[in-house]
Amino acid sequence: MAKDWIAGATSNAHGQFKAKAKKAGMSTRAYAEKEKGASGKTGKQARLALTLMGMHAKKLYGDK
């Protein structure tokens, strides 16, 4: 896997998913959990958001 895959995956994002969550009146994590099974762009964004949130948690709290 490429070393800089996160940069490529988020290069065109610029807060689009967060804006969708805000419009739905939900937190980013809650919206991602709700939409993770969706097809298309929103589903992909949700799964990526959950992956990146999980990476952040592992960095802070170790591999639990």
HELIX and SHEET records of a PDB file:
HELIX    1   1 TRP A    5  ALA A    9  1                                   5    
HELIX    2   2 GLN A   16  LYS A   23  1                                   8    
HELIX    3   3 THR A   28  GLU A   35  1                                   8    
HELIX    4   4 GLY A   40  TYR A   61  1                                  22    
END                                                                             
